[in-house]
């Protein structure tokens, strides 16, 4: 099971590096996240084979919480920008209709 723990660390690193990019692929994020989830599930299939499973899961839960918070913040920022663009587009169209 130490191989799975190592794969989990690698997948976390991939996700962290992806999120550090200014504009990252949401498709890649989704694929990496699903792979991370599968590795966690694999780790939990035989809990007696994984020493310190509780600590590993707690560490990953803390990391998932941080990533979730980051992605939620980014989503809110994007939503606000999209709303601002729509308002600008609507104002531009309204100005064009009135002139």
C-alpha positions, 0 to 999 in steps of 0.5 A: 500500500505504500505504492498507493500512498506514493501515487497519492502524493504524486497526484496531489503534486500534479493538482497543486502544480495545475492550480498554480497555473494562471489559466489551467484546463478544467478537464485536466483538473477533473481527470486528476481529481478523479484519479486522486479519488480512485487512489483514496478509495483504493487505499481504503479497500484494505484498511488493515494493510495500510499502517497509519491509515487514519493519519494519511486520511486526515492529512488528505482531508485537510489538503482536500479542504484547502483545494476546495476552498481555493477552487470555490474562491476562483469560481466566485471570482470568475462568476463576478467577472462574467457578470461584469462582462454581461453588464458591460455588454448589455450597457454597450448594446443599450447605448447602441440601440439608443444612438 
